């Protein structure tokens, strides 16, 4: 709790203590025994003490707003109602309401303290994100380390990250091995192992070993800078429900002020009863009509939902996207890099009869020894031995077909069926989906290697969870071959698969899906690549992979998953739906209680104490309910 809030709290506690002593003395008849007929005026003066201690800032704010022509807010309502309650001492035929008026101000301030505390708690989860900003970067100069501003480090500079320090800038490990704590970015508690050649992102904490990292981005474009920018801008984009409540309060407040005035003035002028009775009804009506329960709790619920999601590594760029996410019933996935890892791996080696699988892989790895193609890299990575380039000569790459090389003076062909047909080699089909590399040695077919993009370990669970959450259809759009796409879609339980699509074709497919959506339903697209940016912008909700996704995709998206796990999509929807349930619980509860007490106040049944509950009590309950949005389960 900060010093300002602590001083405020102490002031209200002091005011409540004084108020309780005066109220007790009045109820026990001590004031009457001491002051006789002067008791009401003494009570008036005594109750003014806690009233002014607790409410002087509210009175000052109301006066300031009146001078600016912005009178109709909760400060104005509290000021008029409480001063009016004290003014009842002027009616000889009515019981003075000083205690009630003082109580209204005291408990209103208690409600404000609860609000400040709740906002502070929800900001903590956001502030935890802000703490990932590094203060310095270690640069080695003349054999010693210097701490410099991360913004001054040029791309390609080698920086040193010691154990316990945050990685200040995105880069690639050039030396060392360690465990990285990525919890602040991704919400995952399991450390990530990195070594030479591993990509690292800023904001992670180096836990064990010393790392040397070559920076690949300037600090302003690094992961930590993008996160901070997203978090800072999240509160600027309000949901339709939140905007409606703001507009509602602007219209509602002046209406209830004039309604309370009419209730206090018109009936006694019409001879329907004494002024004291109707003025008290008007004041009670005014107290209970204060819309602070709605004005405070609805934005707080959205803010809490965004903060809770950020703790799970899900960055929502505004409460409007949280509201849209709660209505999603169609989720469209890109394949490569979203449902799959985006890297090629050898998934099977099928040798011919009498041929060893390692022999097939060895010949293919040597033939691909000089290639930088991703397929060649995956073949060499899968080979357990050492590739000796001295054994390889006469290498010829045939674009789109494969490679021909001499390995240990034997002619080796590695490639697709077109390469085999071109050289008159025999070969046979493979039932597995993926890229098939056929291998021949001196014209003899020795087997084939299957290379495929590996499905992420949580992709199947992601689709299953979405269906369980009520998502009507999951669709996959990809530029990959139809057989590969169908195999991945069938394995994951995808409802519709569209393959061999260009970027503009993906937009057309999303347009088609949007046109078939039911009224009120929304479509979300999940992607990671530069070519996904147009689709991310066109979808109702764009969700980007934030750890390895492209900058263009992250910029175009409305929601960013910081650990690239597709299962976080269903989790984000659960957070959004829970937040919206809390929002509507508060709206229905606050309006229901207020309308009931407003009617009772107009009929003269509700007294000022019930009005205090109708205003401050409802606000505190709504605030406590809104705070539940901050608590999320993984």
Secondary structure, DSSP 8 states (H G I E B T S, - for coil): --HHHHHHHHHHHHHHHHHHHHHHHHHTTHHHHHHGGGHHHHHHHHHHHHHHHHHHHHHHHHHHHHHHT---SHHHHHHHHHHHHHHGGG-TTS---HHHHHHHHHHHHHHHHHHHHHHHHHHHHHHHHHTTS-S-EEEEETTEEEEE-GGG--TT-EEEE-TT-B--S-EEEEE--EEEE-HHHH---S-EEE-TT-EE-TT-EE-SS-EEEEE-S-GGGSHHHHHHHHHHHGGGS--HHHHHHHHHHHHHHHHHHHHHHHHHHHHHHTTSS-HHHHHHHHHHHHHHT-THHHHHHHHHHHHHHHHHHHHTTEEES-HHHHHHHTTEEEEEEESTTTTEEEEEEEEEEEE-TT--HHHHHHHHHHHTTT--SHHHHHHHHH-SS---GGGEEEEEEETTTEEEEEETTEEEEEE-HHHHHHTT------SSSSEEEEEEETTEEEEEEEEEEEE-TTHHHHHHHHHHTT--EEEEE-SS-HHHHHHHHHHHT-SEEE-S--HHHHHHHHHHHHHT--TT-EEEEEE-SGGGHHHHHHSSEEEEE-SSS-HHHHHH-SEEETT--TTHHHHHHHHHHHHHHHHHHHHHHHHHHHHHHHHHHHTT---HHHHHIIIIIHHHHHHHHHGGGG----
